[in-house]
Amino acid sequence: MPTLPGILRTTAHTYPDRPALTFEGRTTTYRELDSRVDRLAAELASRGLRPGDRLVVLSGNSDSFGVGVYGGLRASAIVAPVNPKSAAAEVEHFITDTGANILLVGPECADAVAAWIAAHPETAATTTVLSLGPAGDLEDVLAAADARPDNEFTLEIREDDDALIIYTSGTTGKPKGALFDHHRVIWVGVNAGIAFGLRLHDRILQVAPLYHSAALNLLFFPGVMIGAHQVIHSAFHPVTTVDAIQEHRIQVFFGVPTMYAFMLRVPDLADRDLSSLRIAFYGAAPMPGSMAEKLFAAFPDTEINQACGQTEGGPGGIILTHEDVKRKPTTSGRFPIPNTEIRVVDANGDDVAPGEVGEMIMRGETMMKGYWNRPDATAQTVVDGWVHTGDLTHVDDEGFMTIVDRLKDMIITGGKNVYSAEVENALAAYPEIADLAIISRPHEEFGETVVAVVTPAEGGNPTLEGLREFAAPLLSEYKIPRELLINEIPRNPSGKIQKHKLRETISA
């Protein structure tokens, strides 16, 4: 039965000398990667890691991240990759929530771990903390592993054994861990390969955070399946990204729309040879139509697609093909990712008619088993095999779907529904602001009132009167904000607005 570390072994036996990972000028072949994973798995087992134990990986993008994740999987642990920029309280949540007994730390995260140890000494005392490379006082587990004999490490692992805990983005509160077995993650790779046209031995550029399900499950694991050469950057920078596409003849790239916006501003972009780029897809947010047009012009040889999904789906969800992005770039998707079923339903569970709004639900082989240690939340989200996304979605007469709001973020004022995403999109071009979010405040007469929280543009002076005047031609009167607050907009690492934090701010 196929498993994630088993697929790595097969690829390494088939293409031993092919480059697997390149990071900061260092290239690892598939034979070398498989060998390092074997030795790390043996080292972790010698430190007490047992099948079914949880292993938290706190690391930025690097080749060592890949070795750490695969090492844990080969030792039959359940691996939880988490945000490398986590604060001490967040690290504590990940450790206590998973019950992990080993924490693997990227060297760049050593200070964050030191802060966690100081703030939570009791948990730290029962957790083995090991570094994926030299990191001050932390023990370098890769150095210890690399000193071990080069022997195959074998454990019986089944396809239905639990493999990954991927934490949700935490837009409504503390992140919940979505649990996946090997079968589900492998099917994400199969579906992504079909949807986006991955090919044997593709060259893939990884700049999005690898701990996140999009980069990890949609590209990193599938890349190993097809013997891809994956070039890894520790962070996104527009110039170095364009440099890498040209230098390594990159064929596949994933990013969020903001990344593409910065790449389009690279001064000599038109003079670069970027013709190798066959597939560029994006997610996390729709792409403005004007940006899509510029992207098509800048990358005429590239298939540009959109993926819109949720961690709980593997990720799984809906896609826009290249032609559909050209036609309706501001929509969220038209077709389900292959081998996935999508419905948009009303409160009674019936499919909505074209022109109406309902909740998107999905099911398929990639859906999570449930939330780790949260049967209550699982029961609310997974109903009769369908994952209820909480995404309020408009369906047009051609089947294009547009997410208009989160179910929990919809505002009801005077008995009328206001979709915050619609208002945000309409006001995004207001020249006095750099960023905004639409939330609500309780109102005695209307139930809720619409509140705009804005970050001023450099030199900007946003006012409620100016905002309302700008909005008047664009929105029905009841959708226009009645209140304006000046505040930084909190976002998670995926760029999604954390509206629960804004609500806490205005209720304080």
TAPEPE-V684833 format. One record per backbone hydrogen bond with DSSP energy under -1.0 kcal/mol. CO is the residue of the C=O (numbers start at 1). NH is the residue of the N-H. Records with the same first field share a line. If there is no record, write none. Layout:
CO=NH  NH
This chain:
3=7
4=8
5=9
6=10
7=11
8=12
9=13
10=14
11=15
15=18
16=31
18=30
20=230
21=28
22=232
23=26
26=23
28=20  21
29=33
30=34
31=35
32=36
33=37
34=38
35=39
36=40
37=41
38=42
39=43
40=44
41=45
42=46
44=49
45=48
50=53
53=78
54=101
55=80
56=104
57=82
58=106
62=66
63=67
64=68
65=69
66=70
67=71
68=72
69=73
70=74
71=75
72=77
73=76
76=52
78=55
79=165
80=57
83=86
87=91
88=92
89=93
90=94
91=95
92=96
93=97
94=98
95=99  100
101=128
102=56
103=130
104=58
105=132
106=109
107=110
109=113
110=114
111=115
112=116
113=117
114=118
115=119
116=120
120=124
121=125
123=126
124=127
128=103
130=105
131=133  141
135=138
139=131  141
140=144
141=145
142=146
145=148
149=151
158=161
159=183
161=182
163=79
164=180
166=178
171=500
176=168
177=372
178=166
179=369
180=163  164
181=185
182=186
183=187
184=188
185=189
186=190
187=191
188=192
189=193
190=194
191=195
192=196
193=197  198
199=202
202=229
203=251  252
204=231
206=233
209=212
212=216
213=217
214=218
215=220
216=221
219=223
220=224
221=225
222=226
223=228
224=227
226=201
229=204
230=22
231=206
237=241
238=242
239=243
240=244
241=245
242=246
243=247
244=248
245=250
251=278  279
252=205
253=281
256=259  260
257=261
258=262
259=263
260=264
263=266
266=269
268=271
269=272
274=277
278=303
279=253
280=305
281=255
282=307
288=292
289=293
290=294
291=295
292=296
293=297
294=298
295=299
299=302
303=280
305=282
306=320
308=318
310=313  316
311=314
312=368
316=310
317=337
318=308
319=334  335
320=306
321=325
322=326
323=327
324=328
328=331
329=287
333=401
335=319
337=340
341=363
343=361
344=352
345=359
346=349
350=346
353=356
356=395
358=393
359=345
360=389
361=343
362=387
363=341
364=367
370=179
371=374
374=378
375=379
376=380
377=381
378=382
381=388
383=386
386=383
387=362
390=407
391=360
392=404  405
393=358
394=402
395=355
396=399
400=396
401=332  333
402=394
404=421
405=392
406=409
411=418
413=416
416=413
418=411
419=423
420=424
421=425
422=426
423=427
427=430
430=433
432=457
435=455
437=453
439=451
441=449
443=447
446=414  448
447=443
449=441
450=482
451=439
452=485
453=437
454=487
455=434  435
457=460
463=467
464=468
465=469
466=470
467=471
468=472
471=474  475
476=479
477=480
483=452
485=454
490=498
492=495
496=492
497=499
498=502
499=503
500=504
501=505
502=506
503=507
